[in-house]
Amino acid sequence: MELQSKLQDIRNPGNIIQLLLREMDQEGDLDTGDVQPLHIRMNMAQFFGSNIAINIVCRAVSHISTTRFLICRDLLILEQLMLHLGDSTPSCDFRESNLRQLSVLELTDSHDVTSQRPVTGPSTVVELFYRTVARKHILSRLLAQANSPLNQPLINYPQVGIALASHLLQYLWANNSSFLFAEFLMGHCQYVQLQEYVRLLQPWCEVNVGSRRFVLGQCYLVTGEGHKALECFCDAAAAVDREEFLDRLIQVEDEEAASNPRVQYYNKVLRLLEDMALPALVLQLAAIAVTEARDDWKILAALWTKIFKHHLDLGHNHQAYESLTQNPDSSR
């Protein structure tokens, strides 16, 4: 009864909870702004780059993330209590927003770090991400901001630390457009963590959906699940020309590159499958690419040549001959 009485005394609880969620949201613009002169970048190259500084920044991120998670958990419990007591009827959008906030990932095991750990090298994934990738992006952003603590006559190191932690959180925040963290996991062969990262985001995060399907396909390739990988790569094709990470994958590399972005994407994946020695999957994807290429005879010729080669290598003589007759370039 005491709890019910306290809840009834709260005016507009839904608005209050929404305000708290907005304050905890880390969505924002991640553009680096103007590139700073070389001498400034060189002077800042080692700024907050020591093992101690990296550990402090990443511990701050861990603490902030844990606090936000606990607040979101308590807000969800409060919402359920209000529903049970009949004092509030949150909208569907409100519930989805709450669940989205609860899905913030705990990406570091910094609570388990002991004083006996080696002083050289990072001890967590987040520390490695900050050291090798995020720090230079964050410093570039801070240097580009006129009111940044780095651009003051006297540097206030506590303010700089807070700014670094806040910007690092934005790079880890899945609902921002940056795909830097997932790229980092893939680039450092952290495939188990990457698969779990994709799995946790899949039910709720609508940002970089195609890019996540692509990196999940990479994970499946590494674990020898080629057919699952091909399914992911095909799913990711729908997001080509709409997501920055996939756009960078299909940057024009030669003069004969296809004008169709999706065909460029298929060509990139085909090369990946060929490097992994998966001719059967190459044939499946090449057949899809042929339907996408339509009237681009140069690309069609290259695709049919690829199909011919792999059928021949697999001993499919009849299919190889058929693909040869389909090639619009008789010289091939």
C-alpha positions in Angstrom: 0.0 0.0 0.0 2.9 2.4 0.8 4.4 1.8 -2.7 1.0 2.3 -4.3 0.5 5.6 -2.4 3.9 6.9 -3.5 3.2 6.0 -7.2 -0.1 7.8 -7.1 1.7 10.9 -5.9 3.8 11.0 -9.0 2.4 13.2 -11.7 2.9 12.2 -15.3 5.2 9.3 -14.6 5.4 8.4 -18.2 6.8 11.8 -19.1 9.3 11.6 -16.3 10.6 8.2 -17.5 10.8 9.4 -21.1 12.9 12.4 -20.0 15.3 10.1 -18.1 15.6 7.8 -21.2 16.3 10.8 -23.4 19.0 12.0 -21.1 20.7 8.6 -21.1 20.5 8.2 -24.9 23.9 8.4 -26.6 22.7 9.0 -30.1 24.5 11.8 -31.9 26.5 13.0 -34.8 29.8 11.2 -35.2 31.3 13.3 -37.9 35.0 14.2 -37.2 34.6 17.6 -38.7 37.6 19.4 -40.3 40.9 17.6 -40.3 43.4 19.3 -38.0 46.9 20.4 -39.2 49.6 17.8 -39.1 51.6 19.4 -36.3 48.5 19.5 -34.0 47.7 15.8 -34.8 51.3 14.8 -34.1 51.3 16.7 -30.8 48.1 14.9 -29.7 49.2 11.5 -31.0 50.1 10.2 -27.5 47.5 12.3 -25.6 45.6 10.0 -23.1 47.3 7.1 -24.8 49.2 5.5 -21.9 48.0 2.3 -20.3 46.8 4.1 -17.2 44.9 6.7 -19.2 43.3 4.1 -21.4 42.3 2.1 -18.4 40.8 5.1 -16.7 38.7 6.1 -19.8 37.4 2.5 -20.3 36.6 2.0 -16.6 34.6 5.3 -16.8 32.7 3.9 -19.8 32.1 0.7 -18.0 30.8 2.5 -14.9 28.6 4.8 -16.9 27.2 1.9 -18.9 26.5 -0.2 -15.8 24.8 2.7 -14.1 22.6 3.4 -17.2 21.7 -0.3 -17.4 20.7 -0.4 -13.8 18.6 2.7 -14.2 16.8 1.2 -17.2 16.2 -2.0 -15.3 14.7 -0.2 -12.4 12.5 1.9 -14.8 11.2 -1.2 -16.4 10.4 -2.7 -13.0 8.6 0.5 -12.1 6.7 0.4 -15.3 5.5 -3.1 -14.6 4.5 -2.1 -11.1 2.4 0.8 -12.4 0.8 -1.5 -14.9 0.0 -4.0 -12.1 -1.4 -1.3 -9.9 -3.5 0.2 -12.8 -1.9 3.7 -12.4 -0.4 4.0 -15.9 -0.9 2.6 -19.4 2.4 3.2 -21.3 2.1 3.2 -25.0 3.6 0.5 -27.2 6.3 3.0 -28.4 7.2 3.7 -24.8 7.8 0.0 -24.1 9.9 -0.4 -27.2 12.0 2.6 -26.2 12.5 1.1 -22.7 13.5 -2.2 -24.1 15.9 -0.5 -26.5 17.6 1.2 -23.6 17.9 -2.1 -21.7 19.7 -3.6 -24.7 22.8 -1.4 -24.1 25.7 -3.9 -24.2 28.1 -4.5 -21.4 31.2 -4.9 -23.5 34.0 -4.9 -21.0 35.0 -7.1 -18.0 36.7 -4.3 -16.3 35.1 -5.3 -12.9 37.3 -8.5 -13.1 40.6 -6.6 -13.8 43.0 -7.1 -11.0 46.2 -5.3 -10.1 48.2 -8.3 -11.2 47.3 -7.9 -14.9 50.2 -7.0 -17.2 50.8 -3.2 -17.5 51.5 -3.5 -21.3 48.6 -4.0 -23.7 44.9 -3.7 -23.1 43.0 -6.2 -21.0 39.5 -5.8 -22.4 37.9 -5.6 -25.8 36.8 -2.0 -25.1 40.4 -1.0 -24.1 41.7 -2.5 -27.3 39.0 -0.7 -29.3 39.8 2.6 -27.7 43.6 2.2 -28.0 43.7 1.1 -31.7 40.7 2.7 -33.3 38.5 5.0 -31.4 41.0 7.3 -29.7 42.2 9.0 -32.8 38.6 9.5 -34.0 37.6 11.0 -30.7 40.6 13.3 -30.5 39.9 14.5 -34.0 36.3 15.3 -33.0 37.4 17.1 -29.9 40.0 19.2 -31.7 37.4 20.2 -34.3 35.0 21.6 -31.6 35.7 25.2 -30.5 34.3 24.7 -27.0 36.2 21.4 -26.5 38.3 21.1 -23.3 41.3 20.4 -25.6 40.9 23.9 -27.2 41.1 25.8 -23.9 44.1 27.9 -22.8 44.6 25.5 -19.8 43.7 21.9 -20.2 41.4 20.6 -17.5 42.3 16.9 -17.4 39.1 15.7 -15.5 37.0 17.5 -18.1 39.1 15.9 -20.9 38.6 12.4 -19.3 34.8 12.9 -19.1 34.7 14.1 -22.7 36.7 11.1 -23.9 34.5 8.7 -22.0 31.3 10.3 -23.4 32.6 10.2 -27.0 33.7 6.6 -26.6 30.2 5.7 -25.4 28.8 7.2 -28.6 31.0 5.0 -30.7 29.8 2.0 -28.7 26.2 3.1 -28.8 24.5 0.7 -31.4 21.8 3.2 -32.4 24.4 5.6 -33.8 25.3 5.4 -37.5 28.9 4.5 -36.8 29.8 0.8 -37.4 33.3 1.3 -36.1 33.0 -1.1 -33.2 31.7 -4.0 -35.2 34.4 -3.4 -37.9 37.0 -3.5 -35.1 35.7 -6.8 -33.8 35.8 -8.3 -37.3 39.2 -6.8 -38.1 40.7 -8.2 -34.9 39.2 -11.7 -35.5 36.9 -11.5 -32.4 34.3 -13.6 -34.1 32.7 -15.1 -31.0 32.2 -11.7 -29.5 31.0 -10.3 -32.9 28.4 -13.1 -33.3 27.1 -12.4 -29.8 27.0 -8.6 -30.5 24.9 -9.2 -33.7 22.6 -11.6 -31.8 21.9 -9.1 -29.1 21.2 -6.3 -31.5 19.1 -8.2 -33.9 15.7 -8.1 -32.1 15.6 -4.3 -31.6 18.3 -2.2 -33.4 17.2 -0.9 -36.8 20.5 0.8 -37.6 23.1 -0.9 -39.8 21.0 -4.0 -40.2 22.6 -4.9 -43.5 26.1 -4.3 -42.3 25.5 -6.6 -39.3 24.3 -9.3 -41.6 27.4 -8.9 -43.6 29.8 -9.3 -40.7 27.7 -12.2 -39.4 28.3 -13.8 -42.8 32.0 -13.3 -42.2 31.7 -15.1 -38.9 30.0 -18.0 -40.5 32.7 -18.2 -43.1 35.4 -18.5 -40.4 33.4 -21.2 -38.6 33.0 -23.2 -41.8 29.2 -22.6 -42.2 29.3 -21.4 -45.8 25.6 -21.7 -46.6 24.7 -19.6 -43.6 27.3 -17.1 -44.7 25.8 -16.9 -48.2 22.3 -16.3 -46.8 23.7 -13.5 -44.7 25.5 -11.9 -47.6 22.4 -12.1 -49.7 20.3 -10.5 -47.0 22.9 -7.7 -46.6 22.5 -6.8 -50.3 19.2 -5.1 -49.6 21.1 -2.4 -47.6 23.7 -1.7 -50.3 23.7 2.0 -51.2 22.0 2.8 -47.9 24.6 2.0 -45.2 28.0 3.7 -45.0 29.9 0.5 -44.2 28.5 -1.4 -47.2 29.2 1.6 -49.4 32.9 1.5 -48.5 32.9 -2.2 -49.4 31.9 -1.4 -53.0 34.1 1.5 -53.7 35.1 1.5 -57.4 38.4 -0.3 -57.8 38.8 -0.4 -61.5 37.5 1.2 -64.7 35.3 -1.8 -65.5 33.5 -1.7 -62.2 29.7 -2.1 -62.5 27.5 1.0 -62.3 25.0 -1.0 -60.3 26.0 -0.8 -56.6 24.4 -4.1 -55.8 26.4 -5.8 -58.6 29.6 -4.3 -57.2 28.7 -5.7 -53.8 28.1 -9.2 -55.3 31.5 -9.0 -57.1 33.1 -8.2 -53.8 31.4 -11.2 -52.0 32.3 -13.4 -55.0 35.9 -12.6 -54.6 35.6 -13.4 -50.9 34.0 -16.8 -51.6 36.7 -17.6 -54.1 39.4 -16.8 -51.7 37.8 -19.2 -49.3 37.7 -21.9 -52.0 33.9 -22.3 -52.0 33.1 -22.8 -55.7 29.6 -24.2 -55.1 28.7 -21.0 -53.2 30.4 -18.9 -55.9 28.1 -20.5 -58.5 25.0 -19.8 -56.4 25.8 -16.1 -55.9 27.0 -15.6 -59.5 23.6 -16.8 -60.7 21.9 -14.1 -58.5 24.4 -11.5 -59.7 23.6 -12.4 -63.4 19.9 -11.5 -62.8 20.9 -8.2 -61.2 23.4 -7.2 -63.9 20.7 -7.3 -66.6 21.9 -5.4 -69.7 25.5 -4.6 -68.5 27.2 -6.9 -71.0 30.7 -6.4 -69.6 29.7 -7.5 -66.2 27.6 -10.3 -67.6 30.6 -11.5 -69.6 32.8 -11.5 -66.5 30.1 -13.3 -64.4 29.5 -16.0 -67.1 33.2 -16.5 -67.4 33.4 -17.0 -63.7 30.5 -19.5 -63.8 32.1 -21.4 -66.7 35.4 -21.6 -64.8 34.0 -23.0 -61.6 31.7 -25.5 -63.3 34.7 -26.7 -65.2 36.8 -27.0 -62.1 34.0 -29.0 -60.4 33.7 -31.4 -63.4 30.3 -30.0 -64.5 31.1 -30.2 -68.2 27.5 -29.8 -69.4 26.8 -26.8 -67.2 30.2 -25.3 -68.2 29.3 -25.6 -71.9 25.9 -24.0 -71.2 27.5 -21.1 -69.4 29.9 -20.7 -72.3 27.0 -20.3 -74.7 25.4 -17.7 -72.5 28.4 -15.4 -72.4 27.7 -12.3 -74.5 31.5 -11.8 -75.1 32.5 -14.5 -77.6 36.2 -13.6 -77.1 36.0 -15.0 -73.6 
